[in-house]
Amino acid sequence: MNDGVRPTPLPTPLPTSRPAPHRPPPARCLALAAAVTIVLGLPSVVHGQGMGVEDRQQIRAIRDVDRTLRLDGYLDDAVWAEAEWVDGFWQREPNEGEPATRRTEVAFVFDDEALWIAGRMFTEDPGAIQAYRTRRDQNTGSERFLVSLDPYLNRRTAVSFGVNAEGSRTDWYHPRDNVSERDFTWDPVWSARVQRDSLGWTAELRMPFSQLRFNGDEPAWGVNINRYMPDRQENLLWELVVRSEPGWSSRLGDLTGLQGVRGRRGPEFLPYVAGGLRTPTGGPQSGLVTHSEARVGADLKLGLGSSLTLDATVNPDFGQVEADPAVVNLTAFEEVFEERRPFFTEGRQLMEGLGPRYFYSRRIGAPPHGRVQADSVEMPDQTTILGAAKVTGRMPGGAAVGALFAVTGREEARTFDFTEGEGPLPGETPATGEAMAPGESRVPVEPLGAFGVARFEQELGESGSTVGLTGTALSREAQPGLSELLVWRAFAGGGDWNLRFGGGEYEFTGHAGFSSISGTSEAILRVQRSSARFFQRPDASTRRLDPSRNSLSGYTAALGMEKTGGRRWLWRVRGEAISPGFEINDIGQMFNADRLTAEADVAIRETLPTAFARSWRLGLTSSNAWNFDGVRTETKLGANATATWHNYLRTTLRGEYDPPALSNHLTRGGPLMETLARWRATLTLANDRSFRTGFNLNGTYGRDEVGGWAYDVRGSLTLRPGAALQVTLEPSYRHEEESRQYLTTLDGGREDTFGRRYLFSAIERSTVAIRFRGAYAFTPDLTLEAYFEPFAASGRRYGIGELLAPRSRELLVYGERGSTIGRAGDGSWAVTEGGASFTLPDADFNILSLRSNVVLRWELQPGSTLFLVWQQDRSDMNTSGELVDPGRLVDSIGAGGQHIFLLKIAYWLPL
């Protein structure tokens, strides 16, 4: 505690009226906006009046000439008495435009190495301040002090960093001119200290210039200051940005007085040492170390001039990263998981444009593609990343660049054959590698690979408009046994634009791109037959399957127009084309090619409190999709309503209706099949982030037109029983009966279905899971975190039958129309139909999974961290098909698997 009071300027009266915020010009209709953009061209967007605020507020920073500052949070250094302090904060929430109910004072000082910010937050009862001691970026619900900066003064991007009243830091990057778009992977090395006294609390922040990106010739930096007070639900801003305005960076005030500042950007070296042990969770080897490893590697960060940064990593280790959640995927498409590895998350927005997802970083270091069959197989979990480097930054003149290059190593599976087997399954790599011992072989499962991605983006004028170019490349070595599985070369890229006008309320967007892959005819045939295009469809109007091809290329293009801001009305229209040959899944990610889409949304909202609610929004959505043969493959219609009530409870109601269409993927490469009309309704209830106990409840119910149904209940409960402990529970339960679930395809079908049988069934599925997250902060720099997810799922098939005709949804259900079906003791099905007999394997399932992660994280000093990790990975599967209940989650704790223990130390060395 510090009861002393620093010398400050005499208090000035609280403001009694807010400055008029910048208001964009009146709304224009879509036709007029499009005509102005297209006919008049870019000059009207680039050189128009823009959206700058005419009367931006200013703060002047002064230099600490004598270098007297000490980072302790007390604000008793002599230079703070000389600094220029500002106050006059305004409510963004709850009463937009009203003066703050508590006083806040802020000052800026700088020396040769860093920018210093001091905040004095007044309050009536310092002992009642609501704040929690947490790990970095986890301080939701705490009173906090935050600063946003736009060092480039480009009015489009910004960084925000701050501290709560317990000393826990947070920071993020705004990749676009939008307050809600936040990239929390920006983790600069900076420091903060806080103190409490009889007047409230104080904060002192030190941000090294080496951690900020700027050119050094800017006349000012963009700046805004935020104080959040959860006990009053007040979100305060020094430069008011009203909720109906779409921008953030473009609305910042000016930080002056920094002339002559230069970023000192010497090399930053981060070597690490890591070791790990693995032991089975049960069985005769329980408690015995079955695998151990030691790793060394390093990261390097180097400034390339004042604008660009080189990041390089050698033999990176991501053992402390949380595991992916468990899922059961019965669709034709891959499951897409979030990227959590720090090297790939930091700065990724500079390699992402508005077009397709050309770069999906999870492709680098993914599990090997090859598959082998043997009595026992030891398969690598991931492909080793030998090294990677990236260059990111923003240049003078508004250009932004991002480029990444990575090399992954060859991987082999270790196989053991104890008896003579039946050989490899079709499409799998035979175990014919070099024998290491009797019955032992090493089989290639992944070739050497090189990945590259680059993006260039240019800002246009004060409006924040952009045009960009993206390119990606992949090269794999040709390796026997894998060349038939994987393409050798893959290239993709294109241009995109976002032209903003009308004060930033309107955006005209679009993109155009290409792709090209090459490899063996077998590898290209796999791509043609993949779920993204299914060229083998027997009823396709245009025949595109060519088994002799050794390359494939395609294109994509889109146009869109959107009204993103304004008091009442918002809308969006968009159209996109993805040609049948477009393919980016080797380094990027996509679900469907051969697709034309049209989308239109409209919404009305109120952002200011009324007698009815604090805010509300009503919206309608619609989308349609066709393939390039003109077949409508999808239609979705939706309505939604959201309201935040006066007690800060938020309610959302959504309704969706999917009318029948003709799917080109339900039969997994077979003929078109009619989808069932279905509807869904979802209700969500949640309270405000300021509450000590937070909750979110979500319930969904839906049906299809032949009696299928589904309901899903999930929620989250966050408890903060003390200042240092936070616990979150996320339970979920889903129960459904799907009327048409693909089973398999067999030969010997009727002529109507091109001589093949496309088998479907009804399936009753149940899933129950609970995610537990707990964190205890001994200090803001020493935390213990736990993630624990038991998971259970089941599926029971019944009503098995085959598609009667293309473009139909009707099935010939076995056991009807002269067919028979019977189930054997092993769960398999014996079927007779049309004089043919065949057997179907048991496709019921029960799955148990437990994934957990416990991490002790200690930031020894700024930038240097020690990790101690304990992971569990358990799973079990059988074919009972019985419905699961919460008791099955307990059973997952006894499933087989492995314990993983890791120790990692990374030491930051600024050179």
N, C-alpha and C positions, 0 to 999 in steps of 0.2 A: 504494500500500500504506500501511497505517497500523498500526504495531506498538503504538501506544499503546492503553491499555485504559481505557474510561470508568468512572467510579465507579458501581457498581451495588450493590444490596442483597446481603448475603451469600448465597451459593448455598444453596438449600434442597434436601433430598434428593429424588431422583427418586421419583415416586409408585410405590408397590408394589401398589396395587390400584385398579381404576377405579371411579368412582361408578356406581351402578346406573342405566343409561339408562331413560328413560321407556318403559314397556311399555303398549301399548294393551290394552283389555279383551279377553277371550276372543272368538274368532270367532263370529259369528252366522250362521245359515243365511239364504239369500236370501229365503225366504218371510217369516221373522220380521222381517228388516231392512225389507223393503218394507212390511209391515204396520205396523211402528212409525212409519215415515216418513209413510205415507198416512193412517193412522187417527188418530194422535196429532198430526200436522201439524207445522208449522214450529217451534212452541215447543220441541219436544224436540231439534231441531237447533240452533236459535239460542241458546236459553237453558240448554242442558244444561251438563254439566261441561266440555265442550270437550276440547281436547287440549293444554292448557298444561302445561308441565313445572313440577312443584311446587317443585323445588329448583334453579332455574336459577343458574348461576354468574354472578358479577358482576365487572366491571372498572370502576374509577372513573377518569374523566378529570379532570385538573386544568387550571386556567387559567394560561396564560403571561402573567402580569400585566405584566411588564416588556418584553414583545415582543422577547425575546432570540434567538429561534430563527433559525437559518440552515439552509437546505436544502443539505447537503453529504454526508450519509450517515455522518458520523463519530460522532455521538451524544455530542459533548463539550460541548454547551450546558448551562449550569447547571441549567436547568429539568428536564432528563432525570434529573439526580441526585435531584431532589425528587419525581419522578413515582412512581406506584405501579406496580411491575412484577409481572407474573403469569407463571407458567410452568405446568407440569403438563399436558402434552399426551398424548393417547391415540391409539393406532393405530386408524384405520378400516380400513386395509390395511397389511400383509398379515395381521397377527394381531389381529383385531378385539378391542378392549377391553384390550390389553396396553399398558403404559407405553411412551412413546417411548424409543428407544435413544440419542437425542442430545437435549441440552437446548436449549430455545428460550425466550427471554424477550421480553415485549412490554409496551409502555406507550403510553398515550394522553394527549395534551396538546392544548389548543385555545386559540385567541385569537379576536379579534372576526371574523376573516375565514375561518379554515380549521380543519379538524381535522388534527392531526399524529399520525402513528403511527410508533413506533420498534420495530424488531425486531432482536434479537441472536440469530443462529443459530450455535451452537457445532458444531464438527466437529474430528476428530482431524487431518486433513490438508487444510488449506485449499487447497493446490495441486491437489488431486484433485477439487474440487467440479465436478460436471457441469452446465454451463450454456452456453447458446448466445446470441449476440447476434443478435436478430431484430427484424423490424418488430413493431409493436404487435399484440397478440392472436395471435402466432405462436410462442409460446415452449414448445411441447410438448416434453417430454423434458428440461427444465431444472429444476434445484432452484429453488424459488420460495417466496415469502412472500406470503400472500394474506389479505385482510380482507373479511368479509361484513358488511353493515350493513342493518338494517331501520329507517330513520329514522322511518317512520310508526308503527312498533310495531303494525302490523296483523297480524303473524304469518302473512302470506300472500305477500308480495313481499319482495325484497331486491336489493341491488346488491353485486357483488364486484369488488374491484380489488386488484392486487398487482404485484410486480416479481420478476424472477428475479435470480440472482446476477451476471448480466452487465449488469443495468440495463434490460432490456427489459420494458416494461409490458404488462399485460393488464387488461381490464375487461369485465364483462358484467352483464346484468340478469336476475333470476329472475322471470318474469311469474307463476309459480304456485309453490305450496309444494312444489317438487320440485327436488332437487339437480341432476338431469340436464337440466332445461329451462333453457337459457341463450340469451340474446339478445345476441350480440356486436355488435350495431349501436349499443348504448349507448356513446358515446364522449365522456365528460366531459373538460373541460380541467383536468388535474391534473398533478402532478410527483412524481418519485421519484429518489433517488440511493442508490447502494450503494457499499460499500467492503469490502475484504478485509484481514484482519490475522491475527495468529498464533493467534487463538482460533476463527476461522471467517470469517463475513461479517456485515455489518450493513446494514440498510435503513432509510431515512427517507422517509416518504410524506407528502405535503401534499395534502389534498383540500379545495378551497374549498367553503364552505357554499353558495355560489351554484350549485354543480354538483349538489347534492343536493336532494331534494324532501322537505320535512317541514313540519308545521304549527306547530311551535314550542312546543306545550303538552304534548308527550309526557313522561311521568315518566322514561322511559329510552328508549334505542334498542336494538333487537336487534343482537347482535354475535356473530360467531364468527371464529376465526383458524385458518388452515390453513398448514401447512408441508409441502411435498412434497420428498422426497429420492429421486431416481431410482436412485442407486447401491445403495440398500437396498430399493427399491420400497415405501418407507414413505410413507403418506398420513396425516398427523397432523392432529388437531383438538383445539382447546382445549375446546370443548363437544362431547362425543362424540355423533355421530348414527350409529347402527348401520345397516348396509346393508339390513337387513330392514325398516326404518322408511321410510314413503313420503315423509315431509316433509323440509323444510329450514328455511324461514323460521320455522315454528312451533317449531323445536327450538333456536333461537338463545338464547345467554345475554343478559345485560343490560349495556349500557354506561350508567353513571350519571354524574352530575356535570355534565351539559350544560345544566342549568336556565338560562334566560335567553338561550340562543343563538337568534339570529334569522338567517335566510338573507338575505344582501344580494343581491338579484337585479335588478341594473340591466340595461339593454338590452345585448345583445351583437350587434354588427354585423359581418358577414363579406362584404365586397365581393370580387368577383373580376374578373380580366381574363384573357381567353383568346383565343388565335389558332390557326388551323389551316390546313394545306396538304394538298392531295391531288394525287397524281401516279400515272399508270398504271405497272404493273409491267413492261410490255413494249409492243411495237408502235412505230409511228412517233412517238407522243407520250411515250414512256418518258423520264423525267427532266424533263418539262415540267410546270409547275404548271397543272393544269386547273381547279382550284377553290381558292379561298382565302376565309377568313372571319375576322372578329374579333367577339368577343362580350364584353359586359359584363353583369354581373348582381350580385345580392346576396342574402344570407340574413340574416334578422333573428330573434333570439331575445329574447323579452321576458317577464319574470315578471309574471303577473297575480295579485297578492296573493302569499301564501306557498305556494299549492298548485298553481296552474295555470301553464302555459307556453305562450306563443304563438310558433310558428315560422312564418315567412313567407319565400317565395322569389320572386324576380322574374327571369324569363329564366334558369332554372337550366341548368347545364352538367354533363354526366356523362361527358365524354370520357375520363376516366381509368378508367372502370369496365370490368371484364373482359367480353369478348364472350361471347355464348351459345355453347354447344358445337354442333357440326354434328350433324344427325340426318337420317335418311330415314324419313319417316312415311307408311306405307301404310294406316293405320287410318282409320276414319270420324271420328275425334275430333282436336281441335287438340292441338298440343304445348304443354305448360305449362312455362315457364321460371321460375327463381328470380329474385326481385327483388334487385338489387344496388345500386340508386341510394340514396345515403345519406339523402336527404330522406324517402323513402318507407319505408325500413327502420327508422329510429329512431322508437321509440314505437309501432310498428305493433301490438304486442300489446294496446294499449288500444283498438284498433278491431276486434279479432277476438274473436268469441265461440265458443261450443261448437257452434253450429249450422252451417248452410251457409256457404260462403265468399262471403258477401255482397259483400265488397270484395276485388278482385284488382287491386293497384295497377299492374300492367303494362298495364292497359287505358288508363291515362293516359299519353299520349305514345307510343302504339303506332303501328306503321306504318299509313298511311292505308288505308281500306277500299276506296276506289274503284279501278277498273281501267280502263285505256284501251288502245286498239290503234292503233299508227301505225308508220311505218317506223323511227322512233327515238323513244324515250321517256326523259325524265329524271324519275324519280319520287322524291319525298322519302323518306328512310330512315325518319323518324319524324315524328309530329305534334308541332309546336312547343308546348311548355308555356309559355303567356304568364305565368302566375303561379299560386302555390298558397300556402295557409296552413293551419295546423292548430293546434288547442288540445288539450293533453293535461295530465293531472295527477290527483292524488288529493286528495279533500276531507276535511275533518274529519268524523268519523262513518263513515269507511270507503267513501265513494263515489268511484268512478273514472270519469273522462270522457275521451273522445277524439273529436275532430271534425276533418274535413279538407274543404277546398274547393279546387278547381282549375279553371282555365280553359285550354282548348287552342284553338289558332288554326285558321283556315281554311288548307287546303293545296291547292296546284295542281300538276298535272303539266305539264311542258313537252314538247310533242310536235312531231315534224317528219315531214311527209309529202312524199316526193320524187317519188312516182308515185301514180297514182290507186289507192287501195286498195279492199278489198272491204267496208269499213265495219266497225262494231264487232261483236264477237261477241255472241251472246245473253247478256243479263245484264250487259254491260259498258257503261260510260259512253262515248257517242260523242264523238269529238274535235271538238266544235263550239264551243269557247271562242273568245274574242276573238283574232283574228289579230294576231301581233306582227311578222311578216315573211312573205314568200312561203313557204308551206308550214309555218309555225310557228304553234302555238296553245298556249293555256294552258287546262287543263281542271280543274275542281274535282274533288278526290278525297277531301276531308274537310271537313265543315262545322265551324263554331264550336261548341264543346261546353263544358258546365259539369257538373262532377262534385261530388257531395257525399256524405259518409258521417259518421255520428255514432253513438256508443255510450255508454251509461250502464250502470255496473255497481255494485251495492251488496253490500258484504260483510255477512255475518250472523254475529254472535257470534265467539267465540274459535275455533270449529272451522274457520274459513276457508271456510265455505259462501258461495256467491254467487248472485245473480240479476242478469240483465242484459237490456238492450234495445238493438237495433241497427237503424239505418235508413239506407238509401242512396237517392240520387236522381240521375238523369241527364237533362239537357235538351240537345237539339241543335237548331240552326236548321234550318228547312225550306228546302232548297236544291234547285233543279231538277237532275235527274239523280242525286241522292243520296237523295232522300226515298223512292224506290222500293227503296233498298238498306238504309237504316238507320232504326230506329224513332226517333220524336221524343222520347218521354218513357219513362222506366223508373223504377219505384219498387219497393223491396223492403225487408223488415225482419221483425223478430220478436223473441221473447223466449227466453231460455235460462236454465238453472239447473244448479248443481252443489251438492247438499246432502251435506255430509260428516259422518260420525258414526263411532262406534266408535274414537275416537282417530285419526281420519283414515284408517283402514284401508278404510272403505267409502264409496262415492260413488254417489248416486242422481242421474242426469243426464237432461236432456231439452231439447227445444226445440220451438217452434211458430212458423211464419212464413208470409209471404205474398209474392207478387210481382204486379206489374201493369205492362204495357207498352202503348203506343199509338203509332199512326203510320198511314201509308197502308196500304191493303189489300194492296198489293204487298209492302211491308216485313213486315207481319204474316204474309203467306203464306210468306215465306222462313223466318221463325221456326218456323212450323208444320211446314215440310218439312225443318228442320235435323236434324242427327244426334242432337240431344238428345231428339227425340220421334218423328220420322217419321210424322206424322199421315196421310200419303198411303198408308200400307200398305193394299193392296187386300183383305187377308184379315182386317182388324181386326174384332173382334166389335162394337166400338163405333165408329161413324163420328164422327170429331172434326174432320176437315178442313173448313174453311169459307173459301173464297176471298174472301168479302165482308167478313170481319171486319176491323175496324180497331183492335182491342184484344185482349189475351189476359191472363188472370190464373190464378193457381194458389196452392197451399199446400203446406206441408211440416210434418211433426211427427215426433218421435222420443222414445223412452224407453230408458233404459239403467241397469244396475246393475253395479257393479264392486267387487271386492275388490282394492285396490291395494297392500296391505302385509301383513306377517306373515311368520313364519319360513318356512313351508312352502308353503301353498296360495294360489294366486291364481286368479281367474276373472272372467269378464265375460259379460254377456248384453245384447243390444241389439236394438231393432226400429225401423225408420224407414219413413216413407211420404213420397213425393214425387209430387204429383199431376201428371197429364199436362200441365197448363197452366203449371206452375211454370217461370219463366225469369228468370235473373239474369245471363246472360252478357254483357250490355252494360256492367256495371260490376263484376260478380262473376265467379265461375267455377264451372261445373258440367259434368258429362259427360252424365248421364242424368236425364230426367224420367220420368213414368209408371213408377214403380218402388216396390216394396215389398221390404224386406230384413229378414232375421232372422239374427243372428250369435250365436255362443256359443264361448267359448274357456275353456280350463282349463290350469293349469300347476302343477307342483310344482318346488321349488327348494331348494338348500342354499347359504347365503351364507357359511358358516364352513368353514375348511379341514377336510378329512377325509383318511383314508389314500388315498382314491381321487383326489381333485382338490382344488384350492383352493376352487372353487365350481362348481355345475352347475345346469342347469335343463332340464326336459322339459315339452313343451307339446303340446296338441292344439287345432286351430282348425277352425271350420266356418262357412259362410255360404251362404245361399240368397236368391235374388231372384225376384220375380214382377212381371209388369205388372198394371195395374188390371183387365185382363180375366181374371186368374187364371192366366195362362200362366207356367210356371216358365222363367225365362230364363237362370238361372245357378246352379250349385252348385259350391262349392269346399270341399275337405277337405284338411287339412294336419296334419303332425306335425313337430316340431322338437326338437333336442337341442343344448345348448350346454354346454361345459365349459372352465374355465380350469385348466390343469394346474399342477403344482408348479414347472415351469420357466417359468411365465407365458406359455406358448403357449396361445392360445385357439382352440378348434375348434367349428364350428357345422355341423350337418347338418340339412337341411330336405328334406322330401318333400311333394309336392302332387299331388292327383288331382282332375281336373275331369270328372265324369260327363257324359253327353250331356244337353243341354237344348235349348230352342228360342230362338234368337237373334232379336231384333227389329231388329238393325242390320247383320247380315252382308250382306244384299241391298241396303243403302243406300236404304231406302224401299220395297222389295218385300215379298213375303210372308215369314212366319216361315220360318226354315231351321234344321234340326237341327245342332247343333255336334257335333264329334267328341270322343269320350272321349280324354283325354290325361293324361300324368303327367310330373312333373319331379322331379329330385333335385339338390340343390345342396350342395357342400362348401366351407367357408370356413376358412382357416387364417390366423392373424394373431399377431404377437408383441406384447409390452407396449410402451406408449408410452415407458417409461423407457430402452429400448435405443437406443444411438447409431444403429444401422441398423434402420429399421423396415420391415416388409413386411406385405402382405395379399394372399393368393391366393384366388381364387374360381373354381370350376368348376361348370357346370350342364349336365346332359344330360336330354333329354326325348324322348318319342315320342307319336304319336297312334295310333289304332286301325287306320288304313289305311296305315301305313308312313311317315308324315311324321316328321321327326326334327329335332333342333336341339342343338347344343352351343355353349357360350359359355365362354371362358376370359378372365379379366381379373385384374389385380392392381395393386399399387402397391409401389414401393420408394423409401424415403426415406433419403438419404445425408447425413451431416453430417461432411464431411472436415475441417472446422475449426470454430472457435468462431463464425465470422461467415458461413459459407457453408452453405446447405441446398439440396439438389437432390431433386426428387421426379419419378419416372417412373411413368406409369399406362398401360401397354399393354393392349389388348383385342383379341380376335378372336372373331368369331361366324360360324358356318356352319350353314345350316339349309335344309331342304326343307319348305316349308309346303304342305299338301295342298289347302287351299281358300283361295285368295286372290282377293278380288273384283277384277274387271277392268272391266266396264262394263255398262250396261243398254241394250238395243235394242228397238225396236218389232218387231211381226211374229211374236211368239211363239205358243205353243200356248194353247188355251183353259184348260188346267190351270194355267198360270202367268199367267192374266189378260191374254193377248194380248201379253205382253212376254217378252223373253229376258234372264235374269239370268246373265251370263257370269262364270265363275270359271276359274282355272287353278291348276296347281301352280307353285310358283316356288322356284328355288334362289337363295338370297341369301348373300352374304358381306360382312362388314364388318371392317375393320382400322383401328385408330386408336392413337395414342399421345399422351398429354398430358404435356408437360414443364413443370414449374414450377421455377424457380430463384430464389433470393434471396440477395443479399449485403448484409450490414449493415455499412457503414463505421462508423456509430455507431447507437445505438437510434433516432435521429431522422433518419438519412440512409441510405436503402436503395435498392438497384437490384433490381427484380423483373422476371421474364420469364415469360410464358405462351406456349406454342407447341404447336399441335394440328394435325398433319397427319391427314387422314381420307380413307378410300377405301371405297367401297361398290359392290356390283353386284347385279343381279337378272336372272335368266334364266327366262322363262316357258315352260311346256310343258304338255301335257295340257289344252288349252283345251276347255271345254264349257259347257253351260248347265244350270241347275237343272231337274230333271224335274218336281217337284211341290212345293207348299208343305209345310212341316213335314217335309221330307225332306232328306237330305244327299247323295242320289244325283245324279250329273251324267250328262247325255248328252254323252260326250266326243266331240268332232268327229273324224271319221275312222272312227267306229263307227256301227252301226245305220243304214247307208245314207247317212250324212253324209260329206262330204269336207272336207279342209283342206290347203292348200298354202302354202308361204312364198315370197314374191317376193324378188328381189334387194335391194330396199330394206328388207327386214325385215318388211313387212306380211304379213298372213295373209288368204288368200282362202278363204271358207267357203261351202259349200252345205249346206242342211239343210231338209227338208220343202218342197222346191220353191223355196225362197228362197236368194238369194245375197247376200253382203255381205262387206265388207273391214274388217279390224281393223288399226289402225296398230301399228307396232312398239312394244311396251311394255317391252322390255328396257332396262337402263340400266347405266351405269358413271359414278360420280360421284367427283370429286376435290375436296377442300377443304383450305385451309390458313388458319387464323386464329391470329394471334399478337398479343401485346401486351407491350411493354417499357416499364416505368415507372420513372423516377427520381423518388423521393419524398423531399422534404426538409422537415421540420418546422422552419422557421426559428426559431420561438419557439412556446410553447404555443398551440395553436389556429390558427397561421398556417402554410400549406403551399404549397410550389412543386411542380408536377408537370410533368415533361417526358416526353412519350409518343410512342412509335412503334408504329403498328398496321399489320398487313397483313391483307388480306381477298382471298383467291384462290380461284377455283373453275373447274371444267371439267366437262363432261358429254357423253357419247356413248351409243350404243345397242348396244355390243358384247355386254354381258351376261357378259363373261368374269369368272371368279373373280379376286378381288383377293388380293394377297399383300403382305408388308411392303415389297417393292420399289416398289409403287405409291405409298407414302407419300413416297418421294423424288420421284416424278413430280409430286406436288402442289406442290412448291416451284417448278416451272416453269409452273404454271397461270397464266392471266391474272387480273388483279385490280387492286388499287390499294394504294399506300402512303398512310398518313395520319400526319401529324406535328402534334402538339398541344403547346402551352405554356399552362399555367394557373397563375396566382398568386392565392391567396386569403389575405386578411389579416384576422386576428381583432382586433376593436376592442371591448373591454369599456368601455362608456360609463358 
